[in-house]
Amino acid sequence: MAQESDPAPPIPIRDPDELLEPFRAAEKPRDAWRIGAEVEKFGVDAATGAPLQYDGPRGVTRVFGALQALGWEPEAESPGGPILALRRGDASVTLEPGAQLELSGAPLPDVHAICAELASHMAELRAISAEMNLAWLGVGFHPLATQASLPWVPKQRYAIMREYLPPRGDGALDMMRRTATVQANFDWSSEADAMKKLRVCLALSPIVHAMTANAPFLEGRLAGTKSLRGDVWTRMDPARSGLVPPVLDARSPRYADYAEWALDAGMFLFKREGRVVANTGQTFRSFLADGFEGHRATMADWRLHLATLFPEARLKSTLEVRGCDSLPGALVCSVPAIFTGLLYDDRALDEAAALTEPLSVQALAAARDRLVREGLGCAIAGTSARALAERVLEIASGGLERRGRLRPDGQDERAHLARLSTLVAAGRSPADDLTEGLPAGLPIEPTELISRCRV
């Protein structure tokens, strides 16, 4: 969740066509396309499994202090306010509502560079983690924590979200504090390119999530599902999450289809001169037409609103693919690798679009619950999820091979799909490895869970 900025000056939106400007302004020529990754993880006491807090001797602010000594600059929402993020160059370290630590990486040219950046980040955490006896968990749902044991990060938006979201879906608080994800961000060259990519990502998101499902624990026991995080996301505010039907239903979707969907989602807030104005629940369409307490909608308000929408794939200044659970180090780069292969090679994108053409919104929505519970062991509209996953990997591998981006050992970006490809070929997801040999219904020792879930 990125830092927001105030409008300067707050010029009202006067023409609805202006709502498409953030997407048009993000168009780039192919040689300027980059890849970004956002990787969240849980910090826990390595002996007890107690969750990392926000402040104090067991707090993430202590971790931030150690990172500042390595050149990271602190960021707050207001002068003298609590530190909520760090920035260094084009990368940032941010916090989710339950103190999940997220590396939002810099835009990089290939998946090899993404992996190197993640490895460097973990190396920078090593000393403070040893000092605090912290373990970092790469898993999609906190395997040990209860809601009551977790902190609330003191970000203004989070305080509004914790009140607004629960009546609209009983997964809201778990989404905020007990889930973690791996996301990947991509560029586009034109409206047609952006919307073709967005449609492919939305349609494939449930399948890729089943391939990478990695959230099988709840409060120290087996949860009875491959991805409890995935289950949580099916119980979220439907107006701001899910599969964006206007885009998936359109034969040739346009920026306006996404904007129309976004206009009908409830807002959290907007800002004026550093002050938060909570117009919680007002749709942006209403704010644009009627204003709020004398304030009129600005482009900064629209950009902020776009950042508070949580579909499986979304448009802002990049295309963000958001559907995957957090993963261990050996698998984490598979997510940017899959979508780089699919989206950054013309042939692969055409093949992916053809694969997704028969997958309707209704078929995907109907399959999501089973994909979350069973992973690749179910079907979508009569087609085996495993067969679809194998085809996705085949298309992505072809795209990565044609890109031809080599690392020093001579391997191209397909190297980052090797482990996942082995799992899919066996009809397994990462959750199957996490749970192998564990008893159903019985408590699991925290140290055992930590050992299995470590990044």
Secondary structure, DSSP 8 states (H G I E B T S, - for coil): -------SS--B--SGGGGGHHHHHT---GGG--EEEEEEEEEEETTT--B-BSSSTTBHHHHHHHHHTTT-EEEESSTT--EEEEEETTEEEEE-TT--EEEE---BSSHHHHHHHHHHHHHHHHHHHHHHTEEEE--SB-SS--GGGS-----HHHHHHHHHSGGG-TTHHHHHHSB-EEEEEE--SSHHHHHHHHHHHHHHHHHHHHHT--B-EETTEE-SSSBHHHHHHTTS-TTTEE--HHHHH-SS--HHHHHHHHHTSB---EEETTEEE--TT-BHHHHHHH-BTTB--BHHHHHHHHTT-EESEEESSSEEEEEEE---TTTTTHHHHHHHHHHSSHHHHHHHHHHHTT--HHHHHHHHHHHHHHTTSSEETTEEHHHHHHHHHHHHHHHHHHHT---TTS--GGGGGHHHHHHHHTT--HHHHHHTT--TTS---HHHHHHHHB-
